Amino acid sequence: MKQNSVVFKIFSLAIVICLALSPVAAANEDTDGFDEAFFSGNDILYYNPAMTCGDGAKIEPTTNTSAVPAGELARAKVIMQYFVDKGLTLAAAAGFAGNMRQESGLNPAIIQGGAIAKSAKNQSGQVVVSNIYKPVNSVGFGLVQWTFGGTTGPRQGPLYKKAVREKIDIIDFNLQLDYVWTELNSSYKTSTLDRVKGLNDPIEAAIIVHDNYEISADSDSEVREVRGGNAKRYFDQLKGQIDDSTGATVNTTVSTNASGDTCQTADESEGGIGSVDGFTFPLKTTKAALAKGADGAVWKPQKCNLPPLGGLSQGSGGNCHHHYNAADIFAETGTPIVAANSGKVVTVKGTPCGSYGCNVTIMGDDGNLYYYTHMSKTPPVRGGQQVEAGKVIGWVGTNTTAVGTPRHLHIDMLPGGKYKTRPGCASETCQRGYEFIEIQELLIPAYQALPSGGRNV
């Protein structure tokens, strides 16, 4: 392609947009057969790949919430549109794109270590089968960095054979997405595909995709912050452009004051701490985030009355706990859980987290026993550790670790003078014979002390 040539795909009005993208660790990429084929083959408006737009021409590792570079966003859009067309929600689709970004920089031609697989097409644009890149066992390749098997073995082999059989370049975007979809409907159907269907949280989707499909060496925090962060950024920037028929085009208007300045501060957007009379609200969050809740369920700052023996509280599912004095505080996956009172960690259980999630029990300095549960990641505290009120002791988990219910933190209290460990009870069994404290009365004033949050997050 000549330096000054401009190639367009016209949707309505010819607009020149620089969408050049230098794949990760590939400074000397031969763009012929990759960028041009990618953009034109997927009906994306694009400019000469030899020309760049400053930092927007590169994908650099980042977890910030700034605008995604145009070229990166264009690739993410193709990926997410593919999965939405298959019936997934935009959030679930973003979970896959967020992982692919970390694995390959959204580049289907990249080889582990930074090399780029050459196109198998000849000058006439036809695929020469003998030129198709042959994957190497234990060397990652493609969008999700398939690693095992080479040309014959379990993960890379079927992709290579599919390319040869169908005479499609193995670095073709749609070929690789089709192969991902094939895997998801076979070996990974129960562990991954069925679990992301219907999700409306891109971070939760990214965690599930990683933990069950990608399975990299990334730490829990890296998965949440980087892969989940990628997914959230893509979701936020494309939810008005890709319709998944689930209301993904949600309101993201930022509240402003009379002068037009945004009401939200950086601290508020990340959540804050609310403390009153020595009791701290057990989530680092905002009132706006709590008003949104999770999966259609919302905790409300209202007092509860203990239901009759064997009965459900009137607020069950939206405010009070089901059978006994406790609270379910509905929040997005990854919301930090903090100690409501300073004290000593008694137990940390469920590592790895099972179907009920990990839990932490703390004997508070106020003499009460606090129990926090439904975490999906190993808590960052240990038994015997002294913690201060407001210290992060875990993170809100997924629907799975909430026993299939809306994502939430379950917190309850018992008088420490009588209970040294949390009884192994649930539902009605907790209501019979155990003196759980009405925690809602403490949560309400602490909630009022939280930052309001200037954004509908």
N, C-alpha and C positions, 0 to 999 in steps of 0.2 A: 504494500500500500504506500502511495507517495505521501510525503510529509504534509502537503497542503490539501489533500483530497478529503472531502467531507461526504460521509455516507449517511443517508437518512432512512428511517422507517417512519412513514407518515401515518399518524393516527387521525388527526384533524388539521392541525396546523404545524408546519415544519418549524421545529424549535431546535436549536443546537444546544445540546447538553453534554457536558463532558462527563462521560461515565467510564473513563479509562480506569483500569484496576491492575496494579502490579501485584501478583500473587505473593503470599508470604515467602520470604527468603528466596526470592527468585528475581534478582536484579537484572539479569540478562535474558529475560524471557523472550522467546520468539513469539510475538503476538499473532502472526499469521496462523490460521487454523485453530485459534482458541478464542481470543476476544471478539474478533470480527464474526466468527461463526456463532459464538454464543449470543451476541447481541442481535444479529440479524435473524438467527434461527429461532429466537424467542420473542420476536416482534417488540424489541426494546429500542427506543430512540437512542442513538449513540453517536459519538464523535470518533475521529481517528484515534485508535488506541496508542499511537506513538506520541500523542500529545497528552499532557497531564494537566491537572488542575491543582497544583500544589499538594498539600497533604491529603486532599480528597482522592488522590490517585493511588493511595496505599492503604492497606489494612494493617493497623498496628494494634497490638493487644491493648484493650481498654475496658474499664468497667464503668466509665462515666455515662451520664445520661444526655450528652450532647447529641446533636443531629448526626445521624449515620451518613457517611459519605455517599454520594449519589451512586457510584458504581457498586458499592457494597449493598446498598439498599435495593438496587435493581436486581441483583442476584438473589437476595433474600426474598424479594417479591415473587420471583419465578418459583422458588422452592415452596413458599407458603401457599401460593395459588394452586400449585400441584396438589398439596395435601388437602386443601379446602375442597378442591374439585372431587377428591376421593371421599368426602363426607366428614372430614375432621373440622373441629372448630379452629378459628384463627389462632387462639391461644395454643392449642395442641400443635398446630403447624409451626408456630413460632418456637416451640420447644425443640423441634427437629432442626430448624434453621439455626437456633442459638448454639446447638451442639456442633453442627457442621462448620459453623464459623470458627469454633475453637479447634476443630480437627484439621480443617483444610483451608481456612480462609475463604470458604465457598468456592473453591477452585477444583473442579473435577479432574484436572490434569496433574495435580501436584502429587509428588512422591515424597515419602518420609525422608527428611533431610534437606528438602528444598528443591530438588531437581524437578523438571517439568517433562511430562511424557509428551512426545511429539505426536502430532496428528497423523493418522494413517491415511489421510486423503491425498490423492495425487493432484496434479495441476488442474485436472478436469473436475475436481470435487468428488471423485469416486473413492470409496474406501478400498484400500489394498489390504486384503486379509493378512498377508504375510508381514505387513508393517504395523499391525495392531500391537500396542504395548502389551508385553507379557508380565503380569504381576509376579513378584518374587516373594516367596514365603518369608514371613517375619519382617517384611518391609511394607509399611502402610502405603495405601494408594487411594486416591479419589476423595469424594465428598466426605465420606465417613471414615476414611483411612482403613479400608479393609486390609487386614494384616496376614491372615493365615491361609495357607494352602497353595500359593503359586497358581499355576494354570490348571491344576487338577484338584486341589484340595478344598476344604469345606466352605470358606467364605469368598476367597478371591476367584476360585475356579469357576463357579457358576456364572459370575459376572463376565469373565473372559470368554467362556463358551457361548454365552448369550450374544456377545459382540461378534464373535466369529460366525455363529449360526445366522444371525440376522444381518450380517455385513454392515454393522454400525460401529462407528469409531468408539472405542472403549472410553474415551474422554468426553463423550457426548453427555450433556447435562440430563436430558430426558431418559437416556438409557440407564444412567446410574440411579435416577429417581425411581424408575420402574423397578429396578432390581431391589432398591430399599423396600418398596411396597411389597414385592414378592416375599422378601424375608419377613416383613412384619406380619404377613398373612399366613406364615408357616411357623417357623421356629420361635418367633417372638410375638405371636398373637396374644397369648394369655399374659405374658409378663409385661408387654409394652403396649401394643396396639389397643387392646381392650381397656387398659388402664388410663390411656390418655383421651379416649373418646369422651366427648362432652365436657372436657375441662374448660374452665374459663380463666385459669391463672397460668400465664406463660412460664412463670418461674417453676411452679409445680410440675408443669409438663416437661421442662428442660431437665429437672431432677430425675423424673421417672425415665425419660429417654436415656439419660446418661447411666443411671444405676442398673438398667436392665438391657439396654441395647448397645451402647458404646462401651461402658465398663472400662474407663481409662484409669490412669494412676493419679488423677487429680484428687485433691483433698476435698472433703465435704464443703469447706468454705469456698474453695475455687469453683466447684460445681455450681454452688448457689450464686456466688457473686459474679463469676465470669460467664459461664454458660447461661445461667438464669438471667444475668444482666443483659447479655446479648439478646435473648428471647424477648425480654421486656421492652427493650429499645425498638426492636423490629415490630413488635405488637403495637406499641404506642404510635409509631410512625406510619403503619400501614392499616390500622383499623378503620380508617375512613376510605380506604381504597380497595379493600378486598371484602366482599360481602359473604359472610358465612351463615347468614340467616339466624344468628343467635343474639343479635344486638351488639355485636363487637364495635359498631360505630357509636361508642358511648360518648357522653359529654365529658370533655376534658378542659372545659373553660376554666381559666385561672381567675379567681376573684380579684378585683382591683378596688383601690380606694378612689376618692373623688378626683385625685390628681392623675389617676391612671396607673399608679405604681402597683405592682402585684402585692397582695397581702401576705403571700407565703414567704417564709424565710427558709434558708437551707436546713436549719435545725428542725423546723416544722415538717418539711417534706420527708425527712429521714425518721421522724418520730421523736417523741420526747418523754420525759419522766414526769409523773404527777404524784406528789406526796402531800399528805395532810395528817398531822398529829401522829407521826411516826409510822404511818401505813402508806406504802407505795403501790400504785396501780401496777399489776403484774405483767403488763405489756409495755414495751417502748413503742409508742404509737401516737396517734392524734385522734381528736374527736371525729374528724372527717373520715378517717379510715375506719373507725368503729361504726360510724353511721352507715358505711357501705357494707360492713360485715363480710361474710363469705358464703358462697353457694346459696344465696337467698335467705340466709339466717342472720339475724342482727341481735346482738346483746343490747339491752336497754338499761339505763341507770334508774331502775325502779325497785322498790322494796318488794320482797316476796314473803308469802306466808307458807309455812310448812304444810304440805298437803295431807289429807287424812291418810292413815296407815293403808298402804297398798294402792294409793291413788297417785295421779300425776298432778304436778302443779299447773295452775292455769296458764302460766307463762312458758310452759315447756316448749322448747324449740325456738323461742324468741327472746327469752329473758331469764327466767329462773331455771334451776336444774330440774331434772325429771322427777325424782322421788324425795330427795333429802336436801338439807341445807348445803349448798355448793353453788358454783357458778360455771357456766359454759360461756366463754368469751370468744365469739366468732371473729376470726381474723385470717388474713392471707398467709399462705405458706411462707415461712422464713421470717415472720414478724418476731423480733426478739422477746423472749420471756425473761423477766427480771424478778429478783427476790423482792417479795412484798415487805419483808422485814429482815433486818440483819439477824444472823444466827449461824448455827453449825449444820452442815450437810450431814444428814443421818444416813441416807441411802441414795444411790444412783442405780437404777435398775433398767433392764431391757436393752442392754448393749450387746449385739446389735438390736435395734428397735424392732419389736415384733408387731403383731396386728393391733395391739393397744398402744403402741408407741413407747418411747422411753419416758421415764418419770424420775422426778427428784423430790425427796422429802427433806425438809429443813426444820429443825427445832429452833424456833424464833427466840430472840432475846426477850421477847414479851411473854414467853412462857407458853406459846401456842405452837402446835405442830402443823406445818404447811405442806400440802401435797400438790404437785404440779404434774400434769401428764398429757399425753398425746403429742409428744415430740417425735420427729422423724429422723433426727440426727443425734449422734452421741453428745450428751451434755458436756459443756466445757468445765465441769466441776467434779470433785471427787469426794468420797465419804470422809468425814472428819474435817473438811475444809471450812474455815470461817469465812462467811461472805457478808458483804454490806448490803443494805437495802438498795435496790436499783441495779445491782450487778447482774449481767446477763448470765442466765443459768441454762438456757436452751433456746429453741426456736419452734414456733408453731409448725406442726407437721402437715401431712397430706390427708386426703380423705381416707386413705387406707389406714393410716395410724390413728385416725379418729373413729375407727371401727365402722367405716363406710358412711359416717355422718358428715354434715358440713364441718369444714376445718375449724378447729377451735382449741383454746386452752381450757382444760378442766382444772379448777383450783378448789380445794376445800380446806377447812381448818378444824382442828380438834384441840381441846384443852390439854396442853402438854403435861400438866400435873397428873393426868389420868392415863394418857396414851403416849408411849415412848416411840412406837412405830405406827405406821398407818395400817388400819385393819384391812385384810384382804376381802373387801366387800364391794358390791356394785348394786345399783338400782335399789330394789326393795330391801335387800339384805343389809344395806347401809342404814336404812330407815329404822330397822329393828334393833334396838339396843345400843346404838352408838350416838354420842352426843355431839353431832356436828354443829359448828357455830354458824349463825346466819351471816355469811361473808358479804352479802350484797350491801349491808348497811355500812361496811367499811369501804367497799368499792366505789360507792356513789360520790362521796366527797373527793376521793383521790382522782376519779374520772374528771371531775370538774376542774382539777388542777392541771390537766393535760393541755398541751398546746392545741389550738383549734385546728390548725392545718388550713392553708389557703387554697388547697387543690382538692378536687373530687377524686381522691386516689383510691 
